[in-house]
Amino acid sequence: MALARLVYVSTARPGLDPVELEEMLAAARARNGALSITGLLVYNGVNFMQALEGPGDAVSAVYDSIARDPRHTGPVAVLEENVETRAFPGWSMAYAVLPDQEGAADALRVPPERVASLLPVTAGAELALLFTSFNTMSAV
């Protein structure tokens, strides 16, 4: 089966709180599981980066839905490719919260080392570089 992978970045709506993010994540996991979509979502306090992979039509439909979501603006696809295998097999949507900062304003800011440790070996060098570089951007 042909698979597609799409990675995008966007800017979170000002005032987006951790409860809204958790609700968004729960809905994404349910939807993605039903559509055979796997991936990773990272939030640095200002911007999102997300990888979606699965059947091409499902990836396109999910991205179109995400692009209309009012919880963020300006989604830009930074990588679109057809792939033979998944980089995130079994992950309906991986996501990390640092337990020692839970509830803090920047609880969802994930350091590059943590992102690198979360990525499966199957993610490969290109995805690892995209996600660890994203988290080194300063939140302005």
Z-matrix of the N, CA and C atoms (Angstrom, degrees):
N
C 1 1.447
C 2 1.537 1 108.62
N 3 1.327 2 116.66 1 133.44
C 4 1.457 3 121.12 2 177.57
C 5 1.528 4 109.55 3 -73.62
N 6 1.313 5 114.04 4 133.81
C 7 1.464 6 119.94 5 179.40
C 8 1.517 7 109.53 6 -116.50
N 9 1.312 8 115.47 7 150.30
C 10 1.461 9 121.59 8 175.74
C 11 1.523 10 108.33 9 -117.27
N 12 1.318 11 115.30 10 150.27
C 13 1.465 12 121.07 11 173.60
C 14 1.524 13 107.14 12 -130.22
N 15 1.338 14 115.10 13 134.73
C 16 1.460 15 121.85 14 177.37
C 17 1.522 16 107.61 15 -134.11
N 18 1.331 17 116.02 16 130.57
C 19 1.467 18 122.00 17 174.56
C 20 1.520 19 106.58 18 -119.59
N 21 1.322 20 116.18 19 130.73
C 22 1.459 21 119.89 20 179.03
C 23 1.526 22 109.95 21 -132.69
N 24 1.329 23 115.22 22 162.00
C 25 1.462 24 122.85 23 170.66
C 26 1.520 25 107.26 24 -123.80
N 27 1.330 26 116.05 25 151.92
C 28 1.464 27 121.62 26 176.90
C 29 1.526 28 107.89 27 -153.35
N 30 1.316 29 115.84 28 170.86
C 31 1.455 30 122.59 29 179.64
C 32 1.516 31 109.39 30 -107.68
N 33 1.323 32 115.88 31 127.75
C 34 1.463 33 120.70 32 179.88
C 35 1.522 34 110.18 33 -68.35
N 36 1.318 35 115.65 34 147.16
C 37 1.457 36 121.19 35 174.65
C 38 1.529 37 108.76 36 -63.92
N 39 1.328 38 118.99 37 134.65
C 40 1.467 39 120.00 38 176.95
C 41 1.527 40 110.25 39 -56.06
N 42 1.317 41 115.95 40 137.91
C 43 1.451 42 121.14 41 178.58
C 44 1.523 43 114.55 42 87.14
N 45 1.310 44 117.48 43 3.88
C 46 1.462 45 120.54 44 177.73
C 47 1.520 46 108.66 45 -63.68
N 48 1.319 47 116.91 46 125.98
C 49 1.467 48 118.59 47 -175.41
C 50 1.528 49 111.61 48 -107.59
N 51 1.337 50 117.03 49 164.80
C 52 1.465 51 121.34 50 -177.18
C 53 1.531 52 114.26 51 -58.41
N 54 1.333 53 118.05 52 -31.27
C 55 1.465 54 120.15 53 178.64
C 56 1.527 55 110.23 54 -65.25
N 57 1.337 56 116.76 55 -44.77
C 58 1.465 57 120.70 56 177.21
C 59 1.519 58 110.92 57 -61.19
N 60 1.326 59 116.42 58 -39.65
C 61 1.463 60 120.53 59 179.40
C 62 1.523 61 111.41 60 -64.29
N 63 1.310 62 117.01 61 -41.56
C 64 1.462 63 120.30 62 178.60
C 65 1.524 64 110.94 63 -65.88
N 66 1.325 65 117.16 64 -38.95
C 67 1.466 66 120.42 65 177.09
C 68 1.528 67 110.56 66 -64.52
N 69 1.324 68 116.58 67 -42.08
C 70 1.454 69 121.72 68 178.09
C 71 1.526 70 110.40 69 -61.56
N 72 1.324 71 116.62 70 -43.48
C 73 1.455 72 121.56 71 179.93
C 74 1.524 73 111.28 72 -63.16
N 75 1.326 74 118.01 73 -44.53
C 76 1.462 75 121.47 74 179.62
C 77 1.532 76 111.02 75 -60.61
N 78 1.328 77 116.77 76 -43.73
C 79 1.460 78 120.58 77 179.26
C 80 1.530 79 110.76 78 -65.75
N 81 1.343 80 116.67 79 -40.56
C 82 1.466 81 120.73 80 179.82
C 83 1.527 82 111.02 81 -64.32
N 84 1.313 83 116.46 82 -41.56
C 85 1.474 84 119.18 83 179.84
C 86 1.522 85 110.92 84 -62.74
N 87 1.313 86 117.72 85 -42.69
C 88 1.466 87 120.87 86 179.62
C 89 1.530 88 110.74 87 -64.48
N 90 1.326 89 116.17 88 -48.24
C 91 1.472 90 120.81 89 -179.52
C 92 1.515 91 110.43 90 -63.05
N 93 1.333 92 116.97 91 -46.98
C 94 1.456 93 120.39 92 -176.58
C 95 1.516 94 112.03 93 -63.93
N 96 1.321 95 116.76 94 -39.67
C 97 1.456 96 119.66 95 177.71
C 98 1.516 97 111.62 96 -60.17
N 99 1.322 98 116.61 97 -41.80
C 100 1.468 99 121.33 98 -179.43
C 101 1.528 100 111.87 99 -67.46
N 102 1.342 101 117.42 100 -27.63
C 103 1.468 102 121.75 101 -176.72
C 104 1.529 103 113.83 102 -102.03
N 105 1.325 104 117.17 103 6.94
C 106 1.475 105 122.02 104 -176.92
C 107 1.529 106 112.43 105 60.61
N 108 1.334 107 115.60 106 36.23
C 109 1.467 108 121.91 107 176.91
C 110 1.523 109 107.73 108 -98.41
N 111 1.321 110 116.40 109 135.39
C 112 1.459 111 121.70 110 172.95
C 113 1.517 112 107.75 111 -122.64
N 114 1.351 113 116.64 112 166.51
C 115 1.453 114 117.69 113 178.78
C 116 1.501 115 114.64 114 164.87
N 117 1.317 116 114.36 115 -165.73
C 118 1.457 117 123.66 116 -176.39
C 119 1.521 118 108.76 117 -143.79
N 120 1.328 119 116.76 118 137.38
C 121 1.465 120 123.50 119 175.78
C 122 1.514 121 108.28 120 -121.52
N 123 1.330 122 116.58 121 128.57
C 124 1.462 123 122.44 122 177.87
C 125 1.529 124 107.69 123 -126.72
N 126 1.328 125 115.66 124 140.22
C 127 1.468 126 122.31 125 -179.82
C 128 1.521 127 107.75 126 -130.81
N 129 1.323 128 117.49 127 126.55
C 130 1.465 129 120.54 128 -177.42
C 131 1.526 130 113.03 129 -103.86
N 132 1.311 131 117.23 130 15.57
C 133 1.455 132 121.01 131 -179.95
C 134 1.509 133 113.02 132 100.18
N 135 1.336 134 116.79 133 -19.43
C 136 1.460 135 122.38 134 179.64
C 137 1.522 136 110.88 135 -132.76
N 138 1.317 137 116.41 136 -42.54
C 139 1.461 138 122.17 137 -175.24
C 140 1.520 139 111.93 138 -120.40
N 141 1.322 140 114.31 139 154.75
C 142 1.463 141 122.18 140 171.63
C 143 1.518 142 108.91 141 -105.63
N 144 1.322 143 116.33 142 148.32
C 145 1.458 144 122.37 143 163.00
C 146 1.520 145 105.29 144 -131.73
N 147 1.324 146 115.40 145 132.06
C 148 1.454 147 119.60 146 -178.30
C 149 1.514 148 110.03 147 -138.14
N 150 1.326 149 115.11 148 139.38
C 151 1.464 150 122.21 149 171.05
C 152 1.522 151 107.24 150 -107.98
N 153 1.312 152 115.37 151 133.00
C 154 1.465 153 122.56 152 175.04
C 155 1.516 154 106.95 153 -122.65
N 156 1.330 155 117.73 154 136.24
C 157 1.456 156 120.01 155 175.60
C 158 1.514 157 109.59 156 -144.34
N 159 1.324 158 114.93 157 145.59
C 160 1.451 159 120.96 158 -178.93
C 161 1.510 160 109.68 159 158.42
N 162 1.334 161 116.98 160 -162.09
C 163 1.470 162 119.82 161 176.82
C 164 1.531 163 109.75 162 -56.61
N 165 1.322 164 116.76 163 137.36
C 166 1.464 165 121.68 164 -174.26
C 167 1.507 166 114.94 165 -53.71
N 168 1.333 167 117.42 166 -44.25
C 169 1.466 168 119.57 167 -178.86
C 170 1.522 169 111.14 168 -66.98
N 171 1.327 170 117.39 169 -35.88
C 172 1.470 171 120.58 170 178.99
C 173 1.524 172 110.47 171 -69.95
N 174 1.340 173 117.84 172 -41.67
C 175 1.470 174 120.79 173 177.87
C 176 1.524 175 109.82 174 -60.68
N 177 1.330 176 116.87 175 -44.55
C 178 1.476 177 120.46 176 179.02
C 179 1.521 178 111.75 177 -62.04
N 180 1.315 179 117.11 178 -43.40
C 181 1.472 180 121.03 179 -179.23
C 182 1.523 181 110.97 180 -64.81
N 183 1.336 182 117.04 181 -42.30
C 184 1.468 183 120.28 182 179.57
C 185 1.526 184 109.96 183 -65.99
N 186 1.326 185 117.64 184 -43.59
C 187 1.466 186 120.09 185 179.51
C 188 1.530 187 110.51 186 -63.03
N 189 1.323 188 117.84 187 -41.33
C 190 1.471 189 120.65 188 177.68
C 191 1.530 190 110.76 189 -59.70
N 192 1.322 191 116.34 190 -41.07
C 193 1.465 192 121.12 191 177.94
C 194 1.531 193 110.95 192 -65.63
N 195 1.308 194 115.95 193 -43.76
C 196 1.472 195 121.36 194 178.52
C 197 1.523 196 110.24 195 -61.42
N 198 1.326 197 117.03 196 -40.89
C 199 1.471 198 121.07 197 -178.54
C 200 1.526 199 112.26 198 -61.45
N 201 1.332 200 116.83 199 -25.41
C 202 1.477 201 121.20 200 179.57
C 203 1.526 202 112.79 201 -93.01
N 204 1.322 203 118.36 202 -4.05
C 205 1.464 204 122.45 203 -176.09
C 206 1.532 205 109.97 204 -70.52
N 207 1.336 206 118.32 205 124.65
C 208 1.471 207 120.81 206 -177.26
C 209 1.535 208 114.79 207 -73.34
N 210 1.317 209 118.36 208 -3.73
C 211 1.466 210 120.27 209 179.53
C 212 1.519 211 112.91 210 -78.54
N 213 1.332 212 115.76 211 -2.36
C 214 1.464 213 119.49 212 176.35
C 215 1.525 214 109.02 213 -155.44
N 216 1.334 215 115.59 214 168.08
C 217 1.458 216 120.87 215 179.52
C 218 1.525 217 109.69 216 -135.05
N 219 1.318 218 114.15 217 162.78
C 220 1.459 219 121.63 218 171.55
C 221 1.515 220 117.42 219 60.89
N 222 1.335 221 119.31 220 42.01
C 223 1.461 222 117.05 221 178.33
C 224 1.528 223 111.28 222 -63.13
N 225 1.326 224 115.51 223 135.28
C 226 1.464 225 122.30 224 178.86
C 227 1.520 226 108.22 225 -130.77
N 228 1.327 227 116.38 226 123.26
C 229 1.470 228 120.57 227 176.23
C 230 1.527 229 108.26 228 -73.25
N 231 1.328 230 116.42 229 125.22
C 232 1.467 231 120.67 230 179.32
C 233 1.524 232 112.02 231 -105.68
N 234 1.327 233 116.67 232 -13.05
C 235 1.458 234 121.24 233 177.53
C 236 1.514 235 108.24 234 -153.68
N 237 1.318 236 116.56 235 126.63
C 238 1.456 237 122.53 236 173.82
C 239 1.513 238 106.64 237 -135.91
N 240 1.343 239 116.00 238 123.77
C 241 1.460 240 118.80 239 -178.27
C 242 1.519 241 110.52 240 -155.21
N 243 1.325 242 114.29 241 156.69
C 244 1.455 243 121.03 242 169.90
C 245 1.517 244 106.26 243 -92.28
N 246 1.321 245 116.41 244 139.27
C 247 1.461 246 121.04 245 -176.87
C 248 1.521 247 109.67 246 -133.00
N 249 1.324 248 115.13 247 157.89
C 250 1.464 249 121.26 248 177.88
C 251 1.522 250 111.74 249 -87.17
N 252 1.352 251 116.05 250 -34.05
C 253 1.466 252 120.42 251 -177.54
C 254 1.524 253 109.77 252 -133.72
N 255 1.299 254 115.17 253 159.07
C 256 1.459 255 121.32 254 179.58
C 257 1.528 256 111.06 255 -80.61
N 258 1.304 257 116.00 256 143.04
C 259 1.461 258 121.54 257 172.58
C 260 1.524 259 110.82 258 -84.67
N 261 1.337 260 116.81 259 -23.96
C 262 1.461 261 122.35 260 -176.56
C 263 1.525 262 110.75 261 -124.05
N 264 1.324 263 117.99 262 57.35
C 265 1.469 264 119.12 263 -177.11
C 266 1.524 265 111.09 264 -63.73
N 267 1.308 266 115.91 265 133.75
C 268 1.460 267 120.42 266 177.13
C 269 1.514 268 115.09 267 80.99
N 270 1.335 269 118.74 268 0.51
C 271 1.460 270 121.05 269 -179.67
C 272 1.529 271 108.35 270 -104.39
N 273 1.330 272 118.27 271 101.86
C 274 1.460 273 118.84 272 177.87
C 275 1.532 274 109.87 273 -64.15
N 276 1.321 275 117.09 274 -29.29
C 277 1.461 276 123.18 275 169.31
C 278 1.519 277 107.55 276 -176.94
N 279 1.312 278 116.50 277 102.69
C 280 1.462 279 120.27 278 177.50
C 281 1.522 280 108.51 279 -75.27
N 282 1.326 281 115.83 280 148.26
C 283 1.463 282 121.37 281 -175.08
C 284 1.515 283 106.94 282 -162.99
N 285 1.327 284 117.81 283 146.21
C 286 1.467 285 119.70 284 -177.42
C 287 1.519 286 111.63 285 -129.86
N 288 1.313 287 115.25 286 140.20
C 289 1.458 288 123.35 287 169.63
C 290 1.514 289 105.45 288 -124.55
N 291 1.317 290 116.86 289 131.44
C 292 1.462 291 119.88 290 178.84
C 293 1.518 292 108.57 291 -74.52
N 294 1.335 293 118.89 292 116.53
C 295 1.465 294 120.76 293 -173.53
C 296 1.523 295 114.08 294 -62.06
N 297 1.326 296 118.57 295 -30.93
C 298 1.457 297 119.72 296 -178.64
C 299 1.520 298 112.82 297 -75.78
N 300 1.342 299 117.74 298 -9.85
C 301 1.461 300 120.95 299 -179.98
C 302 1.522 301 111.40 300 -117.61
N 303 1.313 302 117.29 301 9.24
C 304 1.458 303 119.69 302 -175.64
C 305 1.531 304 110.28 303 -53.84
N 306 1.304 305 114.63 304 130.49
C 307 1.452 306 120.71 305 179.85
C 308 1.523 307 113.43 306 91.60
N 309 1.327 308 116.99 307 -15.00
C 310 1.461 309 119.54 308 178.06
C 311 1.524 310 109.23 309 -75.69
N 312 1.324 311 116.20 310 160.04
C 313 1.465 312 120.53 311 -177.63
C 314 1.521 313 111.55 312 -59.44
N 315 1.329 314 118.03 313 -31.97
C 316 1.462 315 120.08 314 -178.92
C 317 1.523 316 112.07 315 -109.20
N 318 1.330 317 117.05 316 31.81
C 319 1.466 318 121.25 317 -175.98
C 320 1.518 319 112.81 318 -61.61
N 321 1.315 320 118.07 319 -22.10
C 322 1.455 321 119.64 320 -175.87
C 323 1.523 322 112.55 321 -98.80
N 324 1.307 323 117.87 322 2.50
C 325 1.459 324 121.46 323 177.23
C 326 1.521 325 107.37 324 -76.81
N 327 1.315 326 116.98 325 118.03
C 328 1.455 327 121.30 326 -174.11
C 329 1.529 328 109.23 327 -109.10
N 330 1.337 329 118.25 328 122.65
C 331 1.465 330 119.86 329 -180.00
C 332 1.526 331 111.77 330 -66.77
N 333 1.348 332 117.77 331 153.24
C 334 1.463 333 121.26 332 -177.13
C 335 1.527 334 113.90 333 -53.52
N 336 1.329 335 117.42 334 -38.58
C 337 1.471 336 119.16 335 -179.91
C 338 1.521 337 110.91 336 -62.91
N 339 1.328 338 115.95 337 -37.96
C 340 1.464 339 120.23 338 -179.83
C 341 1.523 340 109.86 339 -68.56
N 342 1.335 341 116.41 340 -41.96
C 343 1.461 342 119.72 341 177.96
C 344 1.527 343 109.41 342 -60.88
N 345 1.327 344 116.79 343 -47.73
C 346 1.461 345 120.59 344 -179.82
C 347 1.525 346 111.02 345 -58.69
N 348 1.324 347 117.28 346 -38.77
C 349 1.461 348 120.07 347 -178.83
C 350 1.529 349 112.06 348 -71.42
N 351 1.333 350 117.67 349 -23.39
C 352 1.462 351 121.75 350 179.04
C 353 1.519 352 112.84 351 -81.35
N 354 1.327 353 116.09 352 -26.34
C 355 1.458 354 119.10 353 -175.52
C 356 1.524 355 110.75 354 -71.60
N 357 1.314 356 116.80 355 131.93
C 358 1.462 357 118.51 356 176.94
C 359 1.526 358 110.13 357 -70.91
N 360 1.308 359 115.94 358 157.33
C 361 1.464 360 121.01 359 177.80
C 362 1.519 361 109.98 360 -55.68
N 363 1.316 362 117.42 361 -32.94
C 364 1.456 363 122.10 362 -178.86
C 365 1.527 364 113.10 363 -67.11
N 366 1.335 365 117.92 364 -11.43
C 367 1.465 366 120.40 365 -179.76
C 368 1.523 367 111.67 366 -67.61
N 369 1.311 368 117.90 367 -31.36
C 370 1.458 369 120.53 368 178.67
C 371 1.516 370 112.73 369 77.65
N 372 1.320 371 114.55 370 169.40
C 373 1.462 372 122.18 371 -173.54
C 374 1.524 373 113.31 372 -66.80
N 375 1.337 374 118.04 373 -39.29
C 376 1.467 375 120.50 374 -176.67
C 377 1.528 376 111.76 375 -64.42
N 378 1.330 377 117.00 376 -47.08
C 379 1.465 378 119.75 377 178.58
C 380 1.522 379 111.18 378 -67.67
N 381 1.319 380 117.12 379 -39.21
C 382 1.466 381 120.34 380 177.73
C 383 1.523 382 110.32 381 -59.51
N 384 1.322 383 117.65 382 -44.17
C 385 1.465 384 121.20 383 179.04
C 386 1.528 385 111.07 384 -64.46
N 387 1.327 386 117.85 385 -43.57
C 388 1.469 387 120.35 386 178.78
C 389 1.524 388 111.50 387 -58.51
N 390 1.339 389 116.44 388 -49.51
C 391 1.458 390 119.22 389 -174.67
C 392 1.526 391 113.10 390 -74.25
N 393 1.310 392 119.21 391 -37.16
C 394 1.473 393 118.62 392 178.85
C 395 1.526 394 109.91 393 -73.42
N 396 1.327 395 118.83 394 -34.76
C 397 1.465 396 121.11 395 176.67
C 398 1.516 397 111.59 396 -66.15
N 399 1.319 398 116.77 397 -40.27
C 400 1.455 399 121.51 398 178.67
C 401 1.517 400 110.43 399 -55.66
N 402 1.314 401 117.28 400 -42.75
C 403 1.449 402 120.43 401 -176.17
C 404 1.511 403 114.16 402 -79.78
N 405 1.314 404 118.06 403 -1.27
C 406 1.462 405 119.77 404 173.71
C 407 1.530 406 110.87 405 -94.66
N 408 1.351 407 117.15 406 -7.98
C 409 1.457 408 120.36 407 177.48
C 410 1.531 409 108.28 408 -67.64
N 411 1.309 410 116.72 409 141.24
C 412 1.452 411 117.42 410 178.75
C 413 1.524 412 109.61 411 -80.28
N 414 1.286 413 114.90 412 145.24
C 415 1.460 414 121.60 413 178.32
C 416 1.521 415 107.72 414 -87.30
N 417 1.319 416 116.33 415 101.46
C 418 1.463 417 121.80 416 -176.96
C 419 1.511 418 109.78 417 -102.64
